[in-house]
Amino acid sequence: MKDMEGQEQIVKSRVVKVDSDESWEFFIGQANNQGCPVVVHFTASWCVPSVAMNPYFEELALNYQNILFLLVDVDDLKAVASKMEVTAMPTFLLLRAGAQADRLVGANPDVIRRRIDAFLSTTRASDK
């Protein structure tokens, strides 16, 4: 994005990096209370495909404003990764009401977008 002087504007990230077990519980609880779907990217700094997905995950977050996008580094939050049964990176979880609705392992942007679209269509259908 450019402003009137042609300078780059900094776009605030819509992806929330979860930095503690407590913040994981808080964000999931808030999303559940608000009926907000959640997409979680489980990543690791040493995993090249996972790190390569970060810009795409940011783009998804900008395009899907009604979803909470969370980023979890498995080395920082081992308990959360274990609880959610994450054993490979990148893993993407789609959560509705705190329960897993879908899981995708691997760095495949097209499949992730299709899964989010399908997830949203079932979310909307269940809201009616």
Salt bridges, closest charged atoms under 4 A:
GLU8 OE2 - LYS2 NZ 3.01
GLU25 OE2 - LYS83 NZ 2.98
GLU59 OE2 - ARG113 NH2 3.39
ASP76 OD2 - LYS17 NZ 3.41
ASP102 OD1 - ARG115 NH1 3.21
